[in-house]
Amino acid sequence: MRSAIRKSIVSAAAVTLAGVTLAMLPASAQADDGLVSQASRVAKYQAYLAMKSAQGDEQAEETARGFSALSDARKTRFLDLLEDHTLIKQIFEASESPAAAGVTRTELAGGDVVVERESAGGEDSASPNSTAALRASGYRDMWASYSYTDTFLGVKVSRVSVRTNFQVKGHDTTKVYPGSAYHYLYVPGCDFSHSPVKEWISSPPADNAQSETTWTASCWGSSWDKRERVWGDYRGFVGGYLKDE
């Protein structure tokens, strides 16, 4: 996802050409054109989010509200951050960090960008797979998830999450149910999808329920794959990662 953003940015040659062109204009014209250019960037991004919202994407609605609430200067800052090669590389590298229990945060760009890794898990009392008879026999349904969210100026831009659902008895994992994966990515020009979620029980003594998917991103002719996995046992979340395929 982070690499997808990085690979989608306009080429340095195009940026240089635009800079040379502006340098040839009178100062007042440069200032006016700059204001028009920034307003155009903002309007295009808002239209992009509105299109997502119209398709029923509730998170896009939240992101659009957050972006609209920013001041004009911070809207420009937001878009600049989204197109910063060095910053996106830092975000991409942070995704390789091992998962830890709970929530871990990494701040970048002076705190304007927050990379958040969240792991959770526990007993699933609402599981449709459980029955009173199974619970009376000591079987419990459990879940564990691992998520990765990027926030720019307090506005959520991207998230990937994978979840495993399973059954335990005592300390033993007895069954793994279908897992699930969820994502959003609000970078214009990028397509994002994932493979069917695979699930299995690892060999003893680990005896963990595992779920895994491979994310595929495509941005302006470039693409990448990343594999995300989560595993859990009778305690809930045990581990997870997001790394290159």
N, C-alpha and C positions, 0 to 999 in steps of 0.2 A: 504494500500500500504506500509506504513512504517512498520506496524506489519508484513506484508508478508516478507519484507527484513529481519527483526529481526528473524523471525522463520525459515528462510532458511539457517542461518549461520551454519557452521560445528560445531559439539558438542564440548564442552570444553574438554571432555575426549580425543577426537581425537587430539586436539591441544596439550594437555599435553603429550600424547604419542609421538607425533612428536618431541616435545622439549627434552624429555628424550633420544630419539634415537640420535638426533644431539649432545647432550651433551657427548655421548659415543665416538664420532668421534674425530680424531685429529683436531686441530684448523684450519689448512690449508684446510682440507677436508670440514669442516663446512663452511668456507668462500666460497669455490668453489660451494658447494651444494646450499648455500644460493643464489648465483648469478644465478645459473641454475633455482632454484625454482622461483625466482622473474621474470626471463625472461619467464618462462613457464606460470606464472599467467597472465602476460601482453599479451602474445601471445594468450592465450585462450580467454581472454576478447575481444581482437581485432577480433578474428575469430567469436566470438558470435555476435558482432555488424555487421561484414561483412555479416553474414548470414541474419540478419534482413534487412540490406540494400538491399541484393539481392532479398528479397521478396517485394521490393518496398516501404520500410519504409523510407521516406525522413528524418524524425527526427533522425533515427538511423544513417543515413549518417552524419548529423550535429554532433551528439554525438561522432561518430567515429573520425571525423576530430578534434574535440576538445580534445579528449583523446590522439590522436596521436601527437598533438602539445605540450603536456606536456613533461617536461624533464623526464629522467628515474626515478629520485628521486620522482618527483611528480606523476608519474604513480603509483609507489609503494604506495605512500601516499594515492592516490585516492582509490586503492583497499583495503588498510587498513581501510580507513574510511567506505567503503561499508560493511565491516565485523565487525565493532565495535559495540558490543552489547549495551553499554551504550549510545552511540551516536544515534543509531537507535531508542532506547527507547525515547530519547529526541525529535526526529523528530516526532515520533508517537504521543506523548503527545501534541506537538504543533498543530497538526491537529485538536484538539478539540477547539481551540480558536475561539471566535465569529468572523464572517466576518465583515470587515469594508469597507467603500467605498474607492475605489482606490486601491493602492498597499501597503501592509504591509510586512516588511521583518524581519526575525529573523536570526541572525548569530550564528552559533555553531562552535565548534572545532577551536576556535581562528579566526573565520571568513572564514575558509576553506569551510564550508558548509553554504549555504543560503537557508532558507525555505521561499518561497514567496507565499503570498495569494493575488490574484488579482480579483477584482470585477469591472464589467463594464456594461454599458447599455445605451440605448437611442433610438432615433427614427430610424426605419429601412426603409430608403427611397428606398431601392432596393427590398423590400418584394414582392414576387410573388402573395401574397394574396390581395394586395392593388390595387385599380383602381382610375382613375381620379375622377370618380363619388363619390366613398367613401370618398376620400380626400376632395372633395368639400363639402361634407355633414358633415365634421368635424371629420371623423374617421382617426385615425393614427395607423400605425403598429409600435410596439416597440419590444425591446429585452433586456434581462438581462442575465449575465453569472457570474459564480463563478468558479475560477480555483485555483489549488494548485500545485506548482512546487518545486522540490528539485534539487538544483544545488551543485555539488561537484567540488571544485577548478575551478569554472567557467564553468563546463561542466554539461549540463542538463541530469539528470538521470531518473526522473519520473515526471509525470503530470497527474492530473485528472481534468476534466472540465465538467460542465453541463450548458446548456443554455435553457432559456424559450423564446418563441416567442408569441406575443399576440397583440390584438387590443384594443384601448381605444377611448373613446369619452369624451372630457372634462377630468374630474377626474375619470371617471368610466371605469373599465375594462369590455369590452363587449364580448370578445372572446379570447380563448387561443388556439394556434396552436400546432402541434407536437413539442416537445422539442428535444434536442439532447445531446449526451454525447460523450466525446473524452478522450483518455488516451494513455500514453506510459509508459513503465516500463522496464528499461534495467538492470535487475538482472538475470543472468543465472539460469535456473532451476525453474523460476516462471512463472505460467500461470495467466493471468488477464483477466477478462471479466466483463460485467455489464448486469443488467436486462433491459428489455424494459423500455424506459423512460415514466413515467406517468406524466400527466399534468391536472390541474384543476384550477378553480377560487375559491379562499377562500371566506368565507361568509362575508357579510358586517358587520362592516364598513371597514375592512381591504381591501377587494376587490382586492386582489393581484392575478396575474397570477403565478402559481407555476409549476415547473418541478422537477422531482426527479428520481434518479436511485440508485440501490444498486450495489456496486462494490464487486466482489468476487475474492480473490487471493488464489492461491494454490502453496505452495513451499515445495518440499520434504516431502510431506505427511501431512503438516500442512496447515490450511486454516483459513480465516477470512472474515467477511462481514462488509462493511461500507456503510452508507447511505449518499448520497450527495443531497442537495436540494438548489434551488435558487428561489427567487420570486421577482417580480417587479410590478410596476404600472405606472401611467402616467408620472412619473419622470424618469423611467428607473429602475436601480437596487435599490432594497430595502433591501434584506437580503439573507443570505445563510449560509450553514454549511456543514461540513463533520464530521460524528461522528459514533460511534459504532451502529450497527444494533440492 
